[in-house]
Amino acid sequence: MTGVPRPSLTYRTEDGLRLGALLWRFGPGWRMISSAMLGGGIGPREWVLNAQVAAGYSRMDPVEHMEALGPGGPGVGMMTAALVERYAVAADGGAEAVATVGLGVPTWAAAPEGVADPGLPAAPESGREAVGPAASGSAREVVGAGDAEVGDAGVCETGGRVPRPGTINILVAVPVAFSDPALVNAVMTVTEAKTQALLEAGFPCTGTASDAVCVAVREDGPAEAFGGPRSVWGARIARAVHRAVLDGAGDWRTRRAGTTARFRDL
């Protein structure tokens, strides 16, 4: 296996909310760099978890929380308030990218001190959405209909509405080895491509304040020395991330417009 494995999707109930989690089992032979609290930094990793958590997440043990949700062993655990089922995927020349996109609180990285991020108006979301390609053609969603569940920020099972935060989590995998400096450069490339996609999608922001990234590369083989957007593999990473985030942002906007319209019709 040289690329991103197919993720498993599971659900759990926490604090009265139905929350999803995506798990990619890479297995041995991979090195990863990540900004995640669990498994962050650089080192051998065998799995990546992207777990939805409730809005206003305030647990003081996030590392232990992610460890409990993971399969054990060395891995990366990322958290988001976005619907992980709606992940967007893209590939370019062997580089693969997966993004879960939530934009309830878009931010500029360099914001004035003491000025809160304005965010977007809350919108309700209830019921489970149907499986299949999203409007963008590359986002995934869940199947079924019936009981209320969490939306981007969350609609609790009892029907109560809460604010809608957002997080953009990105997973990238390439089938070659990278040096440590090239891995750091690749994270910069991912972030630049993400911001380009958001601006092109019409969101005036650099991302959200809680975004996370993970880049997975092979342990063995000649190590690529560069990961910038004009290097061979950096360019492929950039194009894959740009496409995944652009699709994810478009899908998020479409769903949000639909739920807002339904709310107005109530």
C-alpha positions in Angstrom: 0.0 0.0 0.0 1.6 3.3 -1.1 -1.2 5.8 -0.8 -4.0 6.8 1.5 -5.9 3.7 2.6 -9.7 3.7 2.5 -10.9 5.0 5.9 -13.4 3.3 8.2 -16.3 5.4 9.5 -17.6 4.8 13.0 -20.0 6.6 15.3 -20.1 7.1 19.1 -22.4 9.0 21.5 -20.7 11.7 23.7 -22.5 14.3 25.8 -25.8 13.4 24.0 -24.3 13.9 20.6 -23.8 11.4 17.8 -20.3 11.9 16.5 -18.4 10.4 13.7 -14.7 9.4 13.3 -12.6 8.5 10.3 -9.7 6.1 10.8 -7.0 5.4 8.2 -4.8 2.4 8.9 -1.5 2.9 7.1 0.4 0.1 8.9 4.2 0.1 9.3 6.6 1.7 6.9 5.4 5.3 7.2 6.7 8.5 8.6 4.4 11.4 9.4 4.6 15.1 10.3 1.6 16.5 12.0 0.3 19.5 14.1 -2.1 17.2 15.9 -1.9 17.0 19.7 -1.8 13.2 19.5 1.1 12.0 17.4 2.2 15.5 16.5 5.8 16.2 15.4 7.8 13.9 13.1 8.1 10.2 13.5 6.9 6.7 12.5 3.1 6.5 12.6 0.7 3.7 11.6 -2.7 5.3 11.6 -4.5 8.6 11.4 -7.8 9.4 13.2 -10.0 12.4 12.4 -12.6 12.5 15.1 -15.6 14.8 15.3 -16.1 16.4 18.7 -18.8 18.6 20.1 -19.0 22.3 19.7 -17.2 24.1 22.5 -15.0 21.1 23.2 -13.4 21.8 26.6 -12.0 18.5 27.8 -8.6 19.0 29.5 -7.4 15.5 28.3 -7.5 15.7 24.5 -4.5 13.4 24.0 -6.0 10.7 26.2 -9.3 11.2 24.5 -7.9 10.6 21.1 -5.8 7.7 22.3 -9.0 6.1 23.6 -10.7 6.5 20.2 -7.7 5.2 18.2 -6.6 1.5 17.6 -3.5 1.7 19.8 0.2 2.0 18.9 1.8 5.0 17.2 -0.7 7.2 15.3 -2.0 10.7 14.8 -5.3 11.9 16.3 -7.0 15.1 14.9 -10.2 16.7 16.1 -12.9 18.7 14.3 -16.4 20.0 14.8 -17.1 19.4 11.1 -19.0 16.4 9.7 -16.2 14.0 9.0 -18.5 12.0 6.8 -18.3 14.8 4.2 -14.6 14.3 3.5 -13.3 15.5 0.1 -10.5 13.6 -1.7 -8.2 14.5 -4.5 -5.0 13.1 -6.1 -2.3 14.4 -8.4 0.6 12.4 -9.8 0.7 10.0 -6.8 0.1 12.6 -4.1 -3.3 12.1 -2.3 -5.1 14.6 -0.1 -8.2 14.2 2.1 -9.9 17.2 3.7 -12.7 17.7 6.1 -13.9 21.2 5.9 -15.9 23.2 8.4 -16.0 27.0 8.0 -18.4 28.2 10.7 -15.6 30.5 12.1 -13.3 31.5 9.3 -10.3 33.5 10.5 -7.4 35.6 9.2 -4.1 34.4 10.7 -3.0 38.0 11.5 -6.0 39.4 13.2 -5.9 42.5 15.5 -5.2 41.7 19.1 -8.3 41.3 21.3 -10.7 41.2 18.3 -12.8 38.1 18.3 -13.4 36.2 15.1 -16.9 37.1 13.9 -17.8 33.7 12.5 -20.9 33.0 10.6 -24.5 32.9 11.8 -25.6 29.6 13.4 -27.8 27.4 11.3 -29.6 24.3 12.4 -29.0 20.9 10.9 -31.0 17.8 11.6 -31.4 14.3 10.3 -28.8 12.2 8.6 -27.8 12.9 5.1 -27.7 10.5 2.2 -24.6 8.7 1.0 -23.0 9.4 -2.3 -21.1 12.0 -4.1 -21.6 15.5 -2.8 -22.3 18.5 -5.0 -18.6 18.8 -5.7 -18.4 15.3 -6.9 -15.7 14.2 -4.4 -17.1 14.7 -0.9 -18.4 11.7 0.9 -21.4 11.7 3.3 -23.4 9.3 5.4 -26.5 7.3 4.7 -29.9 7.1 6.3 -32.6 9.3 7.7 -34.3 9.7 11.0 -32.9 10.8 14.4 -31.3 14.2 14.8 -27.5 14.3 15.0 -24.7 16.8 15.1 -24.2 19.1 12.2 -21.1 21.2 11.6 -21.4 22.7 15.1 -23.9 20.3 16.3 -27.6 19.7 16.8 -27.9 17.6 19.8 -30.1 14.5 19.9 -32.7 16.3 21.8 -33.0 18.9 19.1 -31.2 21.8 20.8 -29.1 24.0 18.6 -25.5 25.1 19.4 -23.1 27.5 17.6 -21.3 26.1 14.5 -17.5 26.2 14.8 -15.3 25.0 12.0 -12.0 23.2 11.5 -10.2 22.2 8.3 -8.2 19.0 8.8 -6.0 17.8 6.0 -4.3 14.5 5.5 -1.8 14.0 2.7 0.1 10.9 1.6 2.9 10.5 -1.0 4.6 7.2 -2.0 8.2 8.4 -1.5 10.4 9.3 1.4 11.0 13.0 2.5 13.8 14.5 4.6 12.8 16.3 7.7 13.3 19.7 6.2 11.2 18.6 3.2 8.4 17.5 5.5 8.4 20.9 7.2 8.3 22.5 3.7 5.4 20.2 2.7 3.3 21.5 5.7 3.9 25.0 4.4 2.8 23.9 1.0 -0.3 22.3 2.3 -1.2 25.5 4.2 -0.6 27.7 1.2 -2.7 25.5 -1.1 -5.5 25.4 1.5 -5.6 29.2 1.8 -5.5 29.6 -2.0 -8.5 27.3 -2.3 -10.5 29.1 0.4 -9.9 32.5 -1.3 -10.9 31.1 -4.7 -14.0 29.5 -3.1 -15.1 33.0 -1.8 -14.1 32.7 1.8 -12.1 35.7 2.9 -9.8 33.9 5.4 -6.6 31.9 5.8 -8.4 29.0 7.4 -9.8 28.5 11.0 -7.9 28.9 14.3 -8.1 25.1 14.9 -6.9 23.7 11.6 -4.7 20.6 11.7 -2.5 18.9 9.1 -0.8 15.5 8.7 1.6 14.6 5.9 2.5 10.9 5.5 5.6 9.7 3.5 7.4 6.4 3.1 10.2 5.5 5.6 12.4 3.7 3.0 13.9 4.9 -0.2 15.8 8.0 -1.4 14.5 11.0 0.5 13.2 14.0 -1.4 15.1 17.1 -0.3 12.4 19.6 -1.1 8.6 19.9 -0.4 7.9 23.4 -1.6 5.2 24.2 -4.2 7.7 24.2 -7.1 9.4 20.9 -6.2 8.1 17.8 -8.0 6.2 16.3 -5.1 5.4 19.6 -3.4 3.6 20.8 -6.6 1.6 17.6 -6.6 0.7 18.0 -3.0 -0.3 21.5 -3.6 -2.6 20.6 -6.4 -4.2 17.7 -4.6 -4.8 19.8 -1.4 -6.1 22.7 -3.4 -8.7 20.5 -5.1 -9.8 18.7 -2.0 -10.2 21.9 0.0 -11.9 23.7 -2.9 -14.4 20.8 -3.2 -14.9 20.6 0.5 -15.5 24.4 0.9 -18.0 24.3 -2.0 -19.8 21.4 -0.4 -19.9 23.1 3.0 -21.4 26.3 1.4 -24.0 24.3 -0.4 -25.1 22.4 2.7 -25.1 25.5 4.8 -27.3 27.3 2.3 -29.7 24.4 2.2 -30.0 24.2 6.0 -30.5 27.9 6.3 -33.2 27.8 3.7 -35.0 25.0 5.5 -34.8 26.9 8.7 -36.4 30.0 7.1 -39.2 27.8 5.9 -40.1 26.4 9.3 
